[in-house]
Amino acid sequence: MPDNQAAVNNSLDCGGFNYSRLPQSCLNIVARNLRCGYNRGVEIKKLHSWQVSTAEALAIQRRLAAQVSRTSEVNMPRFIAGVDISRQEEQGVATGAVVVLNYPELRLVETKVVNGKLEFPYVPGLLSFRESPLTLAACEKLTVTPDLILVDGQGVAHPRRMGLASHLGLFLDTPTIGCAKSLLCGSHEMPGVEPGSYTEIVDRGEIIGMALRTKLGVKPVYISIGHKIDLQSAIHWVLKCCRGHRLPEPTRLAHLAAGGNLEKEMSVAVPEASYQGKLFE
């Protein structure tokens, strides 16, 4: 049985009955219609309209920042998702992608992509108003419910403490972690060269994230609280999701999916790194 099919079968164990025993023709119906356990889909809250002015967007960020939970609600996740978006700026369109991996195997269980227009203009610090609608549209198509979502973007490591990861976490009412490739605000010392090394990102006297080394010889990634997570737990789960690349598997595969390159990647076996969060074991 292919690994991907085995991962899907493992996700179809609900209410004491393993639906993987059913014929494949029945499995397709189960995946579309079963709504219990971990296969109940994703519910999205409507906290505000996306058709807002820049001034309104700034006010919304300040209001929602107070609603972000910095307490971890993640215990032992069964499914971890990653989200990313690929933009074609000249055409004003983009592709939002979400992938769901089982844990701890980190095998791909489900992928959803959505193409559409970028309605909100590019404004530094307001990226979530530009990218969230497409990302949420992709998440809404999921049949498997993630317990944790890694976001290619900032969480509270943001001038108003309301980056993309926090915004998505509130709309999805799900623990999220910001895992960005670049620094938006604040400053930090360079972490040690060993994978697992990290240093604090500080902005206006507040620790807002960590610069985390995930691979020897590459730049750190920038980890911050999204929603329903604390900073040490965020570091822990990012390291647990690393498989020898700079980016953790959920956001790495989401990036490939958004760019239309996931199928090619999955034709090659993904090796497990010798280092997987050893600081926390």
Short mmCIF file of the C-alpha atoms (twelve columns), coordinates in Angstrom:
data_MODEL
# 
_entry.id   MODEL 
# 
loop_
_atom_site.group_PDB 
_atom_site.id 
_atom_site.type_symbol 
_atom_site.label_atom_id 
_atom_site.label_alt_id 
_atom_site.label_comp_id 
_atom_site.label_asym_id 
_atom_site.label_seq_id 
_atom_site.Cartn_x 
_atom_site.Cartn_y 
_atom_site.Cartn_z 
_atom_site.pdbx_PDB_model_num 
ATOM 1   C CA . MET A 1   0.000   0.000  0.000   1 
ATOM 2   C CA . PRO A 2   1.458   3.433  -0.878  1 
ATOM 3   C CA . ASP A 3   2.535   5.548  2.087   1 
ATOM 4   C CA . ASN A 4   0.118   8.346  1.221   1 
ATOM 5   C CA . GLN A 5   -2.825  5.937  1.138   1 
ATOM 6   C CA . ALA A 6   -1.743  4.463  4.476   1 
ATOM 7   C CA . ALA A 7   -1.702  7.950  5.961   1 
ATOM 8   C CA . VAL A 8   -5.208  8.607  4.698   1 
ATOM 9   C CA . ASN A 9   -6.398  5.281  6.057   1 
ATOM 10  C CA . ASN A 10  -4.955  6.104  9.473   1 
ATOM 11  C CA . SER A 11  -6.976  9.325  9.455   1 
ATOM 12  C CA . LEU A 12  -10.220 7.428  8.835   1 
ATOM 13  C CA . ASP A 13  -10.396 5.815  12.264  1 
ATOM 14  C CA . CYS A 14  -13.445 7.361  13.917  1 
ATOM 15  C CA . GLY A 15  -15.784 6.323  16.658  1 
ATOM 16  C CA . GLY A 16  -14.064 2.989  17.191  1 
ATOM 17  C CA . PHE A 17  -14.432 1.892  13.571  1 
ATOM 18  C CA . ASN A 18  -11.548 2.015  11.103  1 
ATOM 19  C CA . TYR A 19  -13.059 3.088  7.802   1 
ATOM 20  C CA . SER A 20  -9.919  1.994  5.937   1 
ATOM 21  C CA . ARG A 21  -11.472 -1.506 5.930   1 
ATOM 22  C CA . LEU A 22  -14.085 -0.287 3.469   1 
ATOM 23  C CA . PRO A 23  -13.634 -0.640 -0.310  1 
ATOM 24  C CA . GLN A 24  -11.955 2.295  -2.034  1 
ATOM 25  C CA . SER A 25  -15.247 3.319  -3.668  1 
ATOM 26  C CA . CYS A 26  -16.761 3.757  -0.205  1 
ATOM 27  C CA . LEU A 27  -13.723 5.592  1.142   1 
ATOM 28  C CA . ASN A 28  -14.305 8.428  -1.317  1 
ATOM 29  C CA . ILE A 29  -17.806 8.898  0.098   1 
ATOM 30  C CA . VAL A 30  -16.554 8.719  3.683   1 
ATOM 31  C CA . ALA A 31  -13.857 11.334 3.060   1 
ATOM 32  C CA . ARG A 32  -16.456 13.735 1.655   1 
ATOM 33  C CA . ASN A 33  -19.208 13.203 4.198   1 
ATOM 34  C CA . LEU A 34  -17.807 11.913 7.503   1 
ATOM 35  C CA . ARG A 35  -17.913 14.633 10.149  1 
ATOM 36  C CA . CYS A 36  -16.628 13.128 13.388  1 
ATOM 37  C CA . GLY A 37  -13.299 12.799 15.168  1 
ATOM 38  C CA . TYR A 38  -10.540 14.274 13.069  1 
ATOM 39  C CA . ASN A 39  -12.399 14.161 9.766   1 
ATOM 40  C CA . ARG A 40  -14.978 16.857 10.365  1 
ATOM 41  C CA . GLY A 41  -13.600 19.631 8.173   1 
ATOM 42  C CA . VAL A 42  -12.705 23.175 9.127   1 
ATOM 43  C CA . GLU A 43  -15.047 25.817 10.461  1 
ATOM 44  C CA . ILE A 44  -14.213 29.463 9.825   1 
ATOM 45  C CA . LYS A 45  -15.372 32.299 12.012  1 
ATOM 46  C CA . LYS A 46  -16.378 35.570 10.408  1 
ATOM 47  C CA . LEU A 47  -14.721 38.163 12.597  1 
ATOM 48  C CA . HIS A 48  -14.920 41.039 10.095  1 
ATOM 49  C CA . SER A 49  -15.280 41.873 6.428   1 
ATOM 50  C CA . TRP A 50  -12.239 41.781 4.146   1 
ATOM 51  C CA . GLN A 51  -13.597 44.746 2.169   1 
ATOM 52  C CA . VAL A 52  -12.047 47.432 4.351   1 
ATOM 53  C CA . SER A 53  -9.918  50.532 3.978   1 
ATOM 54  C CA . THR A 54  -6.338  50.764 5.199   1 
ATOM 55  C CA . ALA A 55  -7.443  52.765 8.234   1 
ATOM 56  C CA . GLU A 56  -10.106 50.175 9.058   1 
ATOM 57  C CA . ALA A 57  -7.592  47.352 8.650   1 
ATOM 58  C CA . LEU A 58  -5.231  48.996 11.128  1 
ATOM 59  C CA . ALA A 59  -8.054  49.396 13.634  1 
ATOM 60  C CA . ILE A 60  -9.065  45.743 13.187  1 
ATOM 61  C CA . GLN A 61  -5.508  44.590 13.831  1 
ATOM 62  C CA . ARG A 62  -5.306  46.556 17.061  1 
ATOM 63  C CA . ARG A 63  -8.659  45.188 18.216  1 
ATOM 64  C CA . LEU A 64  -7.923  41.559 17.358  1 
ATOM 65  C CA . ALA A 65  -4.439  41.620 18.882  1 
ATOM 66  C CA . ALA A 66  -6.048  41.622 22.331  1 
ATOM 67  C CA . GLN A 67  -7.858  38.368 21.469  1 
ATOM 68  C CA . VAL A 68  -4.731  36.355 20.648  1 
ATOM 69  C CA . SER A 69  -4.095  33.587 23.168  1 
ATOM 70  C CA . ARG A 70  -0.466  33.053 24.158  1 
ATOM 71  C CA . THR A 71  -1.261  29.906 26.141  1 
ATOM 72  C CA . SER A 72  -0.601  26.571 24.463  1 
ATOM 73  C CA . GLU A 73  -3.577  24.341 23.718  1 
ATOM 74  C CA . VAL A 74  -1.470  21.815 21.814  1 
ATOM 75  C CA . ASN A 75  -0.827  18.499 23.511  1 
ATOM 76  C CA . MET A 76  -0.221  15.651 21.078  1 
ATOM 77  C CA . PRO A 77  -1.364  16.697 17.595  1 
ATOM 78  C CA . ARG A 78  -2.529  14.028 15.214  1 
ATOM 79  C CA . PHE A 79  -2.566  16.300 12.169  1 
ATOM 80  C CA . ILE A 80  -0.375  19.352 11.501  1 
ATOM 81  C CA . ALA A 81  -1.092  21.681 8.598   1 
ATOM 82  C CA . GLY A 82  1.009   24.187 6.721   1 
ATOM 83  C CA . VAL A 83  -0.238  27.152 4.696   1 
ATOM 84  C CA . ASP A 84  1.422   29.380 2.141   1 
ATOM 85  C CA . ILE A 85  0.530   31.510 -0.834  1 
ATOM 86  C CA . SER A 86  2.162   32.069 -4.217  1 
ATOM 87  C CA . ARG A 87  1.595   35.491 -5.776  1 
ATOM 88  C CA . GLN A 88  1.698   36.623 -9.388  1 
ATOM 89  C CA . GLU A 89  1.875   40.310 -8.580  1 
ATOM 90  C CA . GLU A 90  1.740   41.626 -12.135 1 
ATOM 91  C CA . GLN A 91  -1.553  39.839 -12.759 1 
ATOM 92  C CA . GLY A 92  -2.870  40.572 -9.266  1 
ATOM 93  C CA . VAL A 93  -3.671  36.893 -8.662  1 
ATOM 94  C CA . ALA A 94  -2.387  34.262 -6.284  1 
ATOM 95  C CA . THR A 95  -2.670  30.624 -5.238  1 
ATOM 96  C CA . GLY A 96  -3.402  29.787 -1.622  1 
ATOM 97  C CA . ALA A 97  -2.432  26.315 -0.426  1 
ATOM 98  C CA . VAL A 98  -2.884  24.194 2.662   1 
ATOM 99  C CA . VAL A 99  -1.340  20.780 3.273   1 
ATOM 100 C CA . VAL A 100 -2.139  18.449 6.150   1 
ATOM 101 C CA . LEU A 101 0.433   15.967 7.439   1 
ATOM 102 C CA . ASN A 102 -0.081  13.230 9.985   1 
ATOM 103 C CA . TYR A 103 2.091   13.328 13.089  1 
ATOM 104 C CA . PRO A 104 4.636   12.068 13.977  1 
ATOM 105 C CA . GLU A 105 5.183   10.440 10.570  1 
ATOM 106 C CA . LEU A 106 4.704   13.731 8.696   1 
ATOM 107 C CA . ARG A 107 3.201   11.973 5.703   1 
ATOM 108 C CA . LEU A 108 0.949   13.969 3.428   1 
ATOM 109 C CA . VAL A 109 -2.754  13.351 4.129   1 
ATOM 110 C CA . GLU A 110 -4.539  16.131 2.249   1 
ATOM 111 C CA . THR A 111 -3.794  19.097 -0.019  1 
ATOM 112 C CA . LYS A 112 -6.097  21.920 -1.091  1 
ATOM 113 C CA . VAL A 113 -5.296  24.873 -3.351  1 
ATOM 114 C CA . VAL A 114 -7.403  27.867 -4.369  1 
ATOM 115 C CA . ASN A 115 -6.678  30.405 -7.110  1 
ATOM 116 C CA . GLY A 116 -8.058  33.918 -7.023  1 
ATOM 117 C CA . LYS A 117 -7.546  37.656 -7.157  1 
ATOM 118 C CA . LEU A 118 -5.708  39.653 -4.523  1 
ATOM 119 C CA . GLU A 119 -8.338  42.214 -3.599  1 
ATOM 120 C CA . PHE A 120 -6.470  44.168 -0.913  1 
ATOM 121 C CA . PRO A 121 -3.523  46.336 -2.024  1 
ATOM 122 C CA . TYR A 122 0.009   45.651 -0.880  1 
ATOM 123 C CA . VAL A 123 0.570   47.622 2.322   1 
ATOM 124 C CA . PRO A 124 3.508   46.757 4.622   1 
ATOM 125 C CA . GLY A 125 2.180   45.299 7.859   1 
ATOM 126 C CA . LEU A 126 -1.241  44.480 6.385   1 
ATOM 127 C CA . LEU A 127 -0.293  41.326 4.512   1 
ATOM 128 C CA . SER A 128 -2.973  39.282 6.277   1 
ATOM 129 C CA . PHE A 129 -5.730  41.342 4.624   1 
ATOM 130 C CA . ARG A 130 -4.209  40.540 1.249   1 
ATOM 131 C CA . GLU A 131 -3.510  36.833 1.768   1 
ATOM 132 C CA . SER A 132 -5.995  35.545 4.353   1 
ATOM 133 C CA . PRO A 133 -9.089  35.270 2.105   1 
ATOM 134 C CA . LEU A 134 -7.437  32.831 -0.313  1 
ATOM 135 C CA . THR A 135 -5.750  30.903 2.489   1 
ATOM 136 C CA . LEU A 136 -9.031  30.547 4.371   1 
ATOM 137 C CA . ALA A 137 -10.789 29.468 1.182   1 
ATOM 138 C CA . ALA A 138 -8.264  26.645 0.815   1 
ATOM 139 C CA . CYS A 139 -8.664  25.655 4.484   1 
ATOM 140 C CA . GLU A 140 -12.437 25.606 4.105   1 
ATOM 141 C CA . LYS A 141 -12.103 22.773 1.580   1 
ATOM 142 C CA . LEU A 142 -10.312 20.459 4.008   1 
ATOM 143 C CA . THR A 143 -11.991 17.263 5.160   1 
ATOM 144 C CA . VAL A 144 -9.321  16.534 7.781   1 
ATOM 145 C CA . THR A 145 -9.169  18.923 10.733  1 
ATOM 146 C CA . PRO A 146 -5.636  19.990 11.728  1 
ATOM 147 C CA . ASP A 147 -4.739  20.281 15.406  1 
ATOM 148 C CA . LEU A 148 -1.958  22.778 14.680  1 
ATOM 149 C CA . ILE A 149 -1.186  25.044 11.726  1 
ATOM 150 C CA . LEU A 150 2.233   26.374 10.734  1 
ATOM 151 C CA . VAL A 151 1.994   29.589 8.740   1 
ATOM 152 C CA . ASP A 152 4.584   31.012 6.365   1 
ATOM 153 C CA . GLY A 153 4.408   34.459 7.931   1 
ATOM 154 C CA . GLN A 154 4.519   36.386 11.164  1 
ATOM 155 C CA . GLY A 155 2.383   35.891 14.239  1 
ATOM 156 C CA . VAL A 156 2.842   38.408 17.046  1 
ATOM 157 C CA . ALA A 157 6.289   39.319 15.662  1 
ATOM 158 C CA . HIS A 158 4.533   42.228 14.020  1 
ATOM 159 C CA . PRO A 159 4.403   45.975 14.771  1 
ATOM 160 C CA . ARG A 160 0.815   45.653 16.041  1 
ATOM 161 C CA . ARG A 161 1.257   42.029 17.232  1 
ATOM 162 C CA . MET A 162 -1.223  40.815 14.619  1 
ATOM 163 C CA . GLY A 163 0.485   39.124 11.712  1 
ATOM 164 C CA . LEU A 164 -0.888  36.566 9.281   1 
ATOM 165 C CA . ALA A 165 -0.469  33.585 11.639  1 
ATOM 166 C CA . SER A 166 -2.395  35.305 14.424  1 
ATOM 167 C CA . HIS A 167 -5.116  36.509 12.075  1 
ATOM 168 C CA . LEU A 168 -5.627  33.030 10.627  1 
ATOM 169 C CA . GLY A 169 -5.556  31.458 14.081  1 
ATOM 170 C CA . LEU A 170 -8.409  33.659 15.245  1 
ATOM 171 C CA . PHE A 171 -10.513 32.989 12.136  1 
ATOM 172 C CA . LEU A 172 -9.896  29.234 12.367  1 
ATOM 173 C CA . ASP A 173 -9.997  29.089 16.171  1 
ATOM 174 C CA . THR A 174 -6.993  26.765 15.943  1 
ATOM 175 C CA . PRO A 175 -3.449  26.866 17.356  1 
ATOM 176 C CA . THR A 176 -1.124  28.536 14.859  1 
ATOM 177 C CA . ILE A 177 2.597   29.272 14.703  1 
ATOM 178 C CA . GLY A 178 4.240   32.000 12.665  1 
ATOM 179 C CA . CYS A 179 7.239   30.588 10.802  1 
ATOM 180 C CA . ALA A 180 8.619   33.378 8.630   1 
ATOM 181 C CA . LYS A 181 11.621  33.430 6.339   1 
ATOM 182 C CA . SER A 182 12.443  37.080 7.079   1 
ATOM 183 C CA . LEU A 183 12.236  39.501 9.993   1 
ATOM 184 C CA . LEU A 184 9.482   42.115 9.971   1 
ATOM 185 C CA . CYS A 185 10.268  44.045 13.142  1 
ATOM 186 C CA . GLY A 186 12.520  43.849 16.171  1 
ATOM 187 C CA . SER A 187 16.117  42.726 16.422  1 
ATOM 188 C CA . HIS A 188 18.055  39.684 17.607  1 
ATOM 189 C CA . GLU A 189 21.499  38.269 18.134  1 
ATOM 190 C CA . MET A 190 22.559  35.605 15.677  1 
ATOM 191 C CA . PRO A 191 21.777  32.123 17.037  1 
ATOM 192 C CA . GLY A 192 24.465  29.461 17.291  1 
ATOM 193 C CA . VAL A 193 25.403  27.420 14.256  1 
ATOM 194 C CA . GLU A 194 23.940  24.175 15.588  1 
ATOM 195 C CA . PRO A 195 20.377  23.238 14.623  1 
ATOM 196 C CA . GLY A 196 18.075  23.931 17.549  1 
ATOM 197 C CA . SER A 197 19.930  27.089 18.597  1 
ATOM 198 C CA . TYR A 198 17.798  30.190 18.993  1 
ATOM 199 C CA . THR A 199 17.884  33.778 20.227  1 
ATOM 200 C CA . GLU A 200 15.158  36.178 21.283  1 
ATOM 201 C CA . ILE A 201 13.606  38.685 18.907  1 
ATOM 202 C CA . VAL A 202 12.973  41.872 20.868  1 
ATOM 203 C CA . ASP A 203 10.864  44.838 19.821  1 
ATOM 204 C CA . ARG A 204 10.338  47.865 22.071  1 
ATOM 205 C CA . GLY A 205 11.449  45.885 25.096  1 
ATOM 206 C CA . GLU A 206 9.109   42.928 24.421  1 
ATOM 207 C CA . ILE A 207 10.143  39.420 23.384  1 
ATOM 208 C CA . ILE A 208 8.023   38.798 20.302  1 
ATOM 209 C CA . GLY A 209 9.636   35.678 18.831  1 
ATOM 210 C CA . MET A 210 12.756  33.627 18.297  1 
ATOM 211 C CA . ALA A 211 15.343  33.412 15.549  1 
ATOM 212 C CA . LEU A 212 15.665  29.629 15.254  1 
ATOM 213 C CA . ARG A 213 18.393  27.687 13.492  1 
ATOM 214 C CA . THR A 214 16.794  24.656 11.844  1 
ATOM 215 C CA . LYS A 215 19.654  23.521 9.606   1 
ATOM 216 C CA . LEU A 216 23.424  23.779 9.675   1 
ATOM 217 C CA . GLY A 217 24.810  26.444 7.369   1 
ATOM 218 C CA . VAL A 218 21.552  28.232 6.530   1 
ATOM 219 C CA . LYS A 219 19.797  31.338 7.808   1 
ATOM 220 C CA . PRO A 220 17.471  31.008 10.796  1 
ATOM 221 C CA . VAL A 221 13.687  31.094 10.531  1 
ATOM 222 C CA . TYR A 222 11.635  33.518 12.611  1 
ATOM 223 C CA . ILE A 223 9.221   31.839 14.983  1 
ATOM 224 C CA . SER A 224 6.413   33.622 16.812  1 
ATOM 225 C CA . ILE A 225 3.152   32.904 18.566  1 
ATOM 226 C CA . GLY A 226 0.205   32.797 16.212  1 
ATOM 227 C CA . HIS A 227 -2.707  31.832 18.440  1 
ATOM 228 C CA . LYS A 228 -3.329  29.291 21.248  1 
ATOM 229 C CA . ILE A 229 0.387   28.535 21.601  1 
ATOM 230 C CA . ASP A 230 3.268   29.756 23.771  1 
ATOM 231 C CA . LEU A 231 6.693   30.572 22.430  1 
ATOM 232 C CA . GLN A 232 8.575   27.570 23.829  1 
ATOM 233 C CA . SER A 233 5.888   25.225 22.516  1 
ATOM 234 C CA . ALA A 234 6.097   26.936 19.122  1 
ATOM 235 C CA . ILE A 235 9.845   26.254 18.970  1 
ATOM 236 C CA . HIS A 236 9.276   22.675 20.083  1 
ATOM 237 C CA . TRP A 237 6.749   21.861 17.371  1 
ATOM 238 C CA . VAL A 238 8.668   23.605 14.600  1 
ATOM 239 C CA . LEU A 239 11.747  21.532 15.422  1 
ATOM 240 C CA . LYS A 240 9.657   18.373 15.579  1 
ATOM 241 C CA . CYS A 241 8.453   19.122 12.048  1 
ATOM 242 C CA . CYS A 242 11.910  19.609 10.535  1 
ATOM 243 C CA . ARG A 243 13.222  16.984 8.151   1 
ATOM 244 C CA . GLY A 244 16.617  18.254 7.052   1 
ATOM 245 C CA . HIS A 245 15.485  21.475 5.379   1 
ATOM 246 C CA . ARG A 246 15.475  25.084 6.529   1 
ATOM 247 C CA . LEU A 247 11.678  25.135 6.596   1 
ATOM 248 C CA . PRO A 248 9.580   22.674 8.608   1 
ATOM 249 C CA . GLU A 249 7.749   20.148 6.443   1 
ATOM 250 C CA . PRO A 250 4.245   21.648 6.733   1 
ATOM 251 C CA . THR A 251 5.225   25.084 5.381   1 
ATOM 252 C CA . ARG A 252 7.813   23.670 2.992   1 
ATOM 253 C CA . LEU A 253 5.237   21.431 1.331   1 
ATOM 254 C CA . ALA A 254 2.619   24.193 1.389   1 
ATOM 255 C CA . HIS A 255 5.092   26.419 -0.449  1 
ATOM 256 C CA . LEU A 256 5.570   23.718 -3.088  1 
ATOM 257 C CA . ALA A 257 1.822   23.173 -3.383  1 
ATOM 258 C CA . ALA A 258 1.160   26.892 -3.875  1 
ATOM 259 C CA . GLY A 259 3.768   26.989 -6.610  1 
ATOM 260 C CA . GLY A 260 2.429   23.883 -8.353  1 
ATOM 261 C CA . ASN A 261 5.522   21.823 -7.533  1 
ATOM 262 C CA . LEU A 262 4.279   19.449 -4.848  1 
ATOM 263 C CA . GLU A 263 3.584   16.467 -7.095  1 
ATOM 264 C CA . LYS A 264 7.159   16.474 -8.372  1 
ATOM 265 C CA . GLU A 265 8.506   16.703 -4.824  1 
ATOM 266 C CA . MET A 266 6.388   13.804 -3.561  1 
ATOM 267 C CA . SER A 267 7.753   11.516 -6.272  1 
ATOM 268 C CA . VAL A 268 11.047  11.595 -4.346  1 
ATOM 269 C CA . ALA A 269 11.206  10.093 -0.848  1 
ATOM 270 C CA . VAL A 270 11.759  12.681 1.884   1 
ATOM 271 C CA . PRO A 271 14.636  11.579 4.142   1 
ATOM 272 C CA . GLU A 272 14.360  12.021 7.881   1 
ATOM 273 C CA . ALA A 273 16.984  14.306 9.357   1 
ATOM 274 C CA . SER A 274 19.307  12.941 12.021  1 
ATOM 275 C CA . TYR A 275 18.343  15.926 14.161  1 
ATOM 276 C CA . GLN A 276 14.684  16.309 15.095  1 
ATOM 277 C CA . GLY A 277 14.284  18.587 18.033  1 
ATOM 278 C CA . LYS A 278 16.833  16.813 20.233  1 
ATOM 279 C CA . LEU A 279 16.785  19.686 22.728  1 
ATOM 280 C CA . PHE A 280 13.310  18.644 23.760  1 
ATOM 281 C CA . GLU A 281 13.777  14.876 23.973  1 
# 
